[in-house]
Amino acid sequence: MAKKNDWVRIHRNVLEAAERTGKLPDDTKSVPLEMWVKGHLQNESAEIGDEVTVRTRTGRMEHGTLLEVNPSYELNYGEYVPEITEIEDRLRQALFGGNEQ
């Protein structure tokens, strides 16, 4: 249960697939344009799945389906790519003459 001013994350479809422009690649125009946004809940209370309104950090008012209360930041730069290490080694050699940091 979320209460007014809790930090939450919402979701909504901004445009359904049929509403999207025809100038998009087929795989893109066949799916809705979706939005996920975090903000402070403006409803007095809500449960996951309820339609709610939030005020974002920039003051925008957005509405959507409540997904999460107190969402955390999850950063992921992807899987390890061995070629990146090789590039780093080559750059160190070219710029500094070795692998020492």
FILOMI-341247 format. One record per residue: z, x, y negated of N, C-alpha, C, CB in turn; residue number from 0; chain. Coordinates in nm, 2 decimals. Glycine has a CB too. Example, Ala and Ser with C-alpha at 12.3 -4.5 7.8 and 13.67 -1.06 7.14 Angstrom:
BEGIN
{zami {0.78; 1.32; 0.57}; {0.78; 1.23; 0.45}; {0.78; 1.32; 0.33}; {0.90; 1.13; 0.45}; 0; A}
{zami {0.71; 1.28; 0.22}; {0.71; 1.37; 0.11}; {0.79; 1.29; 0.00}; {0.57; 1.41; 0.06}; 1; A}
# end
This chain:
BEGIN
{zami {0.00; 0.09; 0.12}; {0.00; 0.00; 0.00}; {0.00; 0.09; -0.12}; {0.12; -0.10; 0.00}; 0; A}
{zami {-0.09; 0.07; -0.21}; {-0.10; 0.14; -0.34}; {-0.05; 0.05; -0.45}; {-0.24; 0.19; -0.37}; 1; A}
{zami {0.01; 0.11; -0.55}; {0.06; 0.03; -0.67}; {-0.01; 0.09; -0.79}; {0.21; 0.04; -0.68}; 2; A}
{zami {0.00; 0.01; -0.90}; {-0.06; 0.04; -1.03}; {-0.03; 0.18; -1.07}; {-0.01; -0.05; -1.14}; 3; A}
{zami {-0.13; 0.25; -1.11}; {-0.13; 0.39; -1.16}; {-0.13; 0.50; -1.05}; {-0.02; 0.41; -1.25}; 4; A}
{zami {-0.12; 0.46; -0.92}; {-0.14; 0.55; -0.81}; {-0.27; 0.62; -0.82}; {-0.12; 0.49; -0.67}; 5; A}
{zami {-0.28; 0.75; -0.78}; {-0.41; 0.82; -0.78}; {-0.48; 0.78; -0.65}; {-0.38; 0.98; -0.79}; 6; A}
{zami {-0.60; 0.73; -0.66}; {-0.67; 0.68; -0.54}; {-0.82; 0.72; -0.54}; {-0.66; 0.53; -0.53}; 7; A}
{zami {-0.88; 0.70; -0.43}; {-1.03; 0.73; -0.42}; {-1.09; 0.59; -0.37}; {-1.06; 0.84; -0.31}; 8; A}
{zami {-1.20; 0.56; -0.44}; {-1.28; 0.44; -0.41}; {-1.42; 0.47; -0.37}; {-1.27; 0.34; -0.53}; 9; A}
{zami {-1.49; 0.37; -0.32}; {-1.63; 0.39; -0.28}; {-1.70; 0.26; -0.32}; {-1.65; 0.42; -0.13}; 10; A}
{zami {-1.83; 0.27; -0.35}; {-1.92; 0.16; -0.37}; {-2.06; 0.20; -0.36}; {-1.89; 0.08; -0.50}; 11; A}
{zami {-2.15; 0.11; -0.32}; {-2.29; 0.13; -0.33}; {-2.34; 0.09; -0.47}; {-2.36; 0.04; -0.22}; 12; A}
{zami {-2.39; 0.19; -0.53}; {-2.44; 0.17; -0.67}; {-2.58; 0.10; -0.66}; {-2.46; 0.31; -0.74}; 13; A}
{zami {-2.66; 0.14; -0.57}; {-2.79; 0.07; -0.55}; {-2.81; 0.05; -0.40}; {-2.91; 0.15; -0.61}; 14; A}
{zami {-2.85; -0.06; -0.36}; {-2.89; -0.08; -0.22}; {-3.02; -0.02; -0.19}; {-2.89; -0.24; -0.18}; 15; A}
{zami {-3.06; 0.01; -0.07}; {-3.18; 0.08; -0.04}; {-3.30; 0.00; -0.10}; {-3.20; 0.09; 0.12}; 16; A}
{zami {-3.31; -0.13; -0.09}; {-3.42; -0.20; -0.15}; {-3.43; -0.19; -0.30}; {-3.41; -0.35; -0.10}; 17; A}
{zami {-3.33; -0.16; -0.37}; {-3.33; -0.15; -0.51}; {-3.37; -0.01; -0.56}; {-3.19; -0.18; -0.57}; 18; A}
{zami {-3.38; 0.09; -0.47}; {-3.41; 0.22; -0.52}; {-3.56; 0.24; -0.55}; {-3.37; 0.32; -0.41}; 19; A}
{zami {-3.59; 0.33; -0.63}; {-3.73; 0.36; -0.67}; {-3.81; 0.40; -0.55}; {-3.73; 0.46; -0.78}; 20; A}
{zami {-3.94; 0.37; -0.56}; {-4.03; 0.41; -0.45}; {-4.07; 0.56; -0.46}; {-4.15; 0.33; -0.45}; 21; A}
{zami {-4.03; 0.63; -0.56}; {-4.07; 0.77; -0.58}; {-3.97; 0.87; -0.52}; {-4.08; 0.80; -0.73}; 22; A}
{zami {-3.90; 0.82; -0.42}; {-3.81; 0.91; -0.34}; {-3.86; 0.94; -0.21}; {-3.67; 0.84; -0.33}; 23; A}
{zami {-3.82; 1.05; -0.15}; {-3.86; 1.08; -0.01}; {-3.81; 0.96; 0.08}; {-3.80; 1.21; 0.04}; 24; A}
{zami {-3.89; 0.94; 0.19}; {-3.86; 0.82; 0.28}; {-3.71; 0.82; 0.33}; {-3.95; 0.82; 0.39}; 25; A}
{zami {-3.66; 0.94; 0.37}; {-3.52; 0.94; 0.42}; {-3.42; 0.91; 0.31}; {-3.49; 1.07; 0.49}; 26; A}
{zami {-3.45; 0.94; 0.19}; {-3.36; 0.91; 0.08}; {-3.37; 0.76; 0.04}; {-3.39; 1.00; -0.04}; 27; A}
{zami {-3.49; 0.71; 0.02}; {-3.50; 0.57; -0.03}; {-3.46; 0.47; 0.08}; {-3.64; 0.55; -0.07}; 28; A}
{zami {-3.44; 0.51; 0.20}; {-3.40; 0.42; 0.31}; {-3.25; 0.39; 0.32}; {-3.46; 0.46; 0.44}; 29; A}
{zami {-3.17; 0.46; 0.23}; {-3.03; 0.44; 0.24}; {-2.98; 0.41; 0.10}; {-2.96; 0.57; 0.29}; 30; A}
{zami {-2.86; 0.35; 0.09}; {-2.81; 0.31; -0.05}; {-2.77; 0.43; -0.13}; {-2.70; 0.21; -0.03}; 31; A}
{zami {-2.77; 0.42; -0.26}; {-2.71; 0.52; -0.34}; {-2.56; 0.50; -0.35}; {-2.78; 0.52; -0.49}; 32; A}
{zami {-2.48; 0.59; -0.30}; {-2.34; 0.56; -0.29}; {-2.26; 0.65; -0.39}; {-2.29; 0.60; -0.15}; 33; A}
{zami {-2.14; 0.60; -0.43}; {-2.05; 0.66; -0.52}; {-1.91; 0.67; -0.47}; {-2.05; 0.60; -0.66}; 34; A}
{zami {-1.85; 0.78; -0.47}; {-1.71; 0.80; -0.44}; {-1.64; 0.85; -0.57}; {-1.68; 0.89; -0.32}; 35; A}
{zami {-1.53; 0.79; -0.61}; {-1.47; 0.84; -0.73}; {-1.32; 0.83; -0.72}; {-1.52; 0.76; -0.86}; 36; A}
{zami {-1.25; 0.92; -0.79}; {-1.10; 0.92; -0.79}; {-1.05; 0.87; -0.93}; {-1.04; 1.06; -0.75}; 37; A}
{zami {-0.94; 0.80; -0.93}; {-0.88; 0.76; -1.05}; {-0.75; 0.69; -1.03}; {-0.98; 0.66; -1.12}; 38; A}
{zami {-0.69; 0.64; -1.14}; {-0.56; 0.57; -1.14}; {-0.59; 0.42; -1.12}; {-0.48; 0.60; -1.27}; 39; A}
{zami {-0.52; 0.37; -1.01}; {-0.54; 0.23; -0.98}; {-0.50; 0.14; -1.10}; {-0.46; 0.19; -0.86}; 40; A}
{zami {-0.58; 0.04; -1.13}; {-0.55; -0.05; -1.24}; {-0.49; -0.18; -1.19}; {-0.67; -0.07; -1.32}; 41; A}
{zami {-0.51; -0.22; -1.06}; {-0.46; -0.34; -1.00}; {-0.31; -0.32; -0.99}; {-0.53; -0.37; -0.87}; 42; A}
{zami {-0.24; -0.43; -0.99}; {-0.09; -0.42; -0.97}; {-0.05; -0.36; -0.83}; {-0.03; -0.56; -0.98}; 43; A}
{zami {-0.13; -0.40; -0.73}; {-0.11; -0.34; -0.59}; {-0.24; -0.36; -0.52}; {0.01; -0.40; -0.52}; 44; A}
{zami {-0.26; -0.29; -0.41}; {-0.38; -0.30; -0.33}; {-0.35; -0.23; -0.19}; {-0.50; -0.24; -0.40}; 45; A}
{zami {-0.43; -0.27; -0.09}; {-0.43; -0.21; 0.04}; {-0.57; -0.15; 0.06}; {-0.39; -0.31; 0.15}; 46; A}
{zami {-0.57; -0.05; 0.15}; {-0.70; 0.01; 0.19}; {-0.80; -0.10; 0.23}; {-0.68; 0.11; 0.31}; 47; A}
{zami {-0.92; -0.10; 0.17}; {-1.02; -0.20; 0.20}; {-1.03; -0.30; 0.09}; {-0.99; -0.26; 0.33}; 48; A}
{zami {-0.93; -0.31; 0.00}; {-0.94; -0.41; -0.11}; {-1.04; -0.36; -0.21}; {-0.80; -0.43; -0.17}; 49; A}
{zami {-1.09; -0.46; -0.29}; {-1.18; -0.42; -0.40}; {-1.08; -0.40; -0.52}; {-1.28; -0.54; -0.43}; 50; A}
{zami {-1.10; -0.29; -0.59}; {-1.00; -0.25; -0.69}; {-1.08; -0.19; -0.81}; {-0.90; -0.15; -0.64}; 51; A}
{zami {-1.01; -0.17; -0.92}; {-1.06; -0.10; -1.04}; {-0.97; 0.02; -1.06}; {-1.06; -0.20; -1.16}; 52; A}
{zami {-1.04; 0.13; -1.10}; {-0.96; 0.26; -1.13}; {-1.01; 0.31; -1.27}; {-0.99; 0.36; -1.03}; 53; A}
{zami {-0.92; 0.38; -1.33}; {-0.95; 0.45; -1.46}; {-0.96; 0.60; -1.42}; {-0.84; 0.43; -1.57}; 54; A}
{zami {-1.08; 0.66; -1.44}; {-1.10; 0.80; -1.41}; {-1.03; 0.89; -1.51}; {-1.25; 0.83; -1.40}; 55; A}
{zami {-1.03; 1.02; -1.48}; {-0.97; 1.12; -1.57}; {-1.04; 1.12; -1.70}; {-0.97; 1.26; -1.51}; 56; A}
{zami {-1.17; 1.08; -1.71}; {-1.24; 1.08; -1.83}; {-1.23; 0.95; -1.90}; {-1.38; 1.11; -1.81}; 57; A}
{zami {-1.15; 0.85; -1.85}; {-1.13; 0.72; -1.91}; {-1.23; 0.61; -1.87}; {-1.14; 0.74; -2.05}; 58; A}
{zami {-1.33; 0.65; -1.78}; {-1.42; 0.54; -1.73}; {-1.35; 0.45; -1.64}; {-1.54; 0.61; -1.66}; 59; A}
{zami {-1.39; 0.32; -1.65}; {-1.34; 0.22; -1.56}; {-1.44; 0.20; -1.45}; {-1.31; 0.08; -1.63}; 60; A}
{zami {-1.40; 0.21; -1.33}; {-1.50; 0.20; -1.21}; {-1.43; 0.10; -1.11}; {-1.53; 0.33; -1.15}; 61; A}
{zami {-1.52; 0.03; -1.04}; {-1.46; -0.06; -0.93}; {-1.53; -0.02; -0.80}; {-1.49; -0.21; -0.97}; 62; A}
{zami {-1.46; -0.05; -0.69}; {-1.51; -0.03; -0.56}; {-1.40; -0.06; -0.46}; {-1.55; 0.12; -0.55}; 63; A}
{zami {-1.43; -0.02; -0.33}; {-1.34; -0.04; -0.22}; {-1.24; 0.07; -0.21}; {-1.42; -0.06; -0.09}; 64; A}
{zami {-1.11; 0.04; -0.21}; {-1.01; 0.14; -0.19}; {-1.01; 0.21; -0.06}; {-0.87; 0.08; -0.21}; 65; A}
{zami {-1.03; 0.34; -0.06}; {-1.04; 0.42; 0.06}; {-0.91; 0.50; 0.09}; {-1.15; 0.52; 0.05}; 66; A}
{zami {-0.85; 0.55; -0.01}; {-0.74; 0.65; 0.01}; {-0.64; 0.65; -0.11}; {-0.80; 0.79; 0.03}; 67; A}
{zami {-0.52; 0.67; -0.08}; {-0.41; 0.68; -0.18}; {-0.37; 0.83; -0.18}; {-0.29; 0.59; -0.15}; 68; A}
{zami {-0.36; 0.89; -0.30}; {-0.32; 1.03; -0.32}; {-0.42; 1.12; -0.24}; {-0.18; 1.05; -0.27}; 69; A}
{zami {-0.55; 1.11; -0.27}; {-0.64; 1.19; -0.20}; {-0.63; 1.34; -0.23}; {-0.79; 1.15; -0.23}; 70; A}
{zami {-0.65; 1.42; -0.14}; {-0.64; 1.57; -0.16}; {-0.78; 1.62; -0.18}; {-0.57; 1.64; -0.05}; 71; A}
{zami {-0.78; 1.74; -0.24}; {-0.91; 1.81; -0.26}; {-0.94; 1.89; -0.13}; {-0.91; 1.90; -0.38}; 72; A}
{zami {-1.05; 1.88; -0.07}; {-1.09; 1.95; 0.04}; {-1.22; 2.02; 0.01}; {-1.11; 1.86; 0.17}; 73; A}
{zami {-1.21; 2.16; -0.01}; {-1.33; 2.24; -0.04}; {-1.38; 2.30; 0.09}; {-1.30; 2.34; -0.15}; 74; A}
{zami {-1.51; 2.30; 0.11}; {-1.57; 2.36; 0.22}; {-1.70; 2.42; 0.18}; {-1.59; 2.26; 0.34}; 75; A}
{zami {-1.72; 2.55; 0.20}; {-1.84; 2.62; 0.17}; {-1.93; 2.64; 0.29}; {-1.81; 2.75; 0.10}; 76; A}
{zami {-1.90; 2.57; 0.40}; {-1.99; 2.57; 0.51}; {-1.94; 2.67; 0.62}; {-2.12; 2.60; 0.47}; 77; A}
{zami {-2.02; 2.68; 0.72}; {-1.99; 2.77; 0.83}; {-2.02; 2.92; 0.79}; {-2.08; 2.74; 0.96}; 78; A}
{zami {-1.96; 3.01; 0.87}; {-1.98; 3.15; 0.84}; {-2.12; 3.19; 0.87}; {-1.88; 3.23; 0.93}; 79; A}
{zami {-2.18; 3.26; 0.78}; {-2.32; 3.30; 0.80}; {-2.32; 3.46; 0.80}; {-2.42; 3.25; 0.68}; 80; A}
{zami {-2.35; 3.51; 0.92}; {-2.34; 3.66; 0.93}; {-2.44; 3.73; 0.84}; {-2.38; 3.70; 1.07}; 81; A}
{zami {-2.55; 3.67; 0.80}; {-2.64; 3.74; 0.71}; {-2.58; 3.77; 0.57}; {-2.77; 3.65; 0.69}; 82; A}
{zami {-2.49; 3.68; 0.53}; {-2.42; 3.70; 0.40}; {-2.34; 3.83; 0.40}; {-2.33; 3.58; 0.37}; 83; A}
{zami {-2.28; 3.86; 0.51}; {-2.20; 3.99; 0.52}; {-2.30; 4.11; 0.51}; {-2.12; 3.99; 0.65}; 84; A}
{zami {-2.41; 4.09; 0.58}; {-2.51; 4.20; 0.58}; {-2.56; 4.22; 0.44}; {-2.63; 4.17; 0.67}; 85; A}
{zami {-2.59; 4.11; 0.37}; {-2.63; 4.12; 0.23}; {-2.53; 4.19; 0.14}; {-2.67; 3.98; 0.17}; 86; A}
{zami {-2.40; 4.15; 0.16}; {-2.29; 4.21; 0.08}; {-2.29; 4.36; 0.11}; {-2.16; 4.15; 0.12}; 87; A}
{zami {-2.30; 4.40; 0.23}; {-2.30; 4.55; 0.27}; {-2.41; 4.62; 0.20}; {-2.30; 4.57; 0.42}; 88; A}
{zami {-2.53; 4.56; 0.20}; {-2.65; 4.62; 0.14}; {-2.63; 4.63; -0.01}; {-2.78; 4.55; 0.17}; 89; A}
{zami {-2.58; 4.53; -0.07}; {-2.55; 4.53; -0.22}; {-2.45; 4.64; -0.26}; {-2.51; 4.39; -0.27}; 90; A}
{zami {-2.34; 4.64; -0.18}; {-2.24; 4.75; -0.21}; {-2.30; 4.89; -0.20}; {-2.12; 4.74; -0.11}; 91; A}
{zami {-2.39; 4.91; -0.10}; {-2.45; 5.04; -0.08}; {-2.54; 5.07; -0.20}; {-2.53; 5.05; 0.05}; 92; A}
{zami {-2.62; 4.97; -0.24}; {-2.72; 4.99; -0.35}; {-2.65; 5.01; -0.48}; {-2.81; 4.87; -0.36}; 93; A}
{zami {-2.54; 4.93; -0.51}; {-2.48; 4.93; -0.64}; {-2.37; 5.04; -0.65}; {-2.42; 4.80; -0.67}; 94; A}
{zami {-2.30; 5.07; -0.54}; {-2.18; 5.15; -0.55}; {-2.19; 5.27; -0.46}; {-2.06; 5.07; -0.52}; 95; A}
{zami {-2.29; 5.28; -0.37}; {-2.30; 5.39; -0.28}; {-2.21; 5.39; -0.16}; {-2.27; 5.51; -0.35}; 96; A}
{zami {-2.16; 5.27; -0.13}; {-2.08; 5.26; -0.01}; {-2.01; 5.12; 0.01}; {-1.97; 5.36; -0.01}; 97; A}
{zami {-1.93; 5.11; 0.12}; {-1.87; 4.98; 0.15}; {-1.73; 4.97; 0.09}; {-1.87; 4.96; 0.30}; 98; A}
{zami {-1.67; 5.08; 0.03}; {-1.54; 5.07; -0.02}; {-1.53; 4.97; -0.13}; {-1.49; 5.21; -0.06}; 99; A}
{zami {-1.41; 4.90; -0.13}; {-1.39; 4.80; -0.24}; {-1.33; 4.86; -0.36}; {-1.30; 4.69; -0.19}; 100; A}
# end
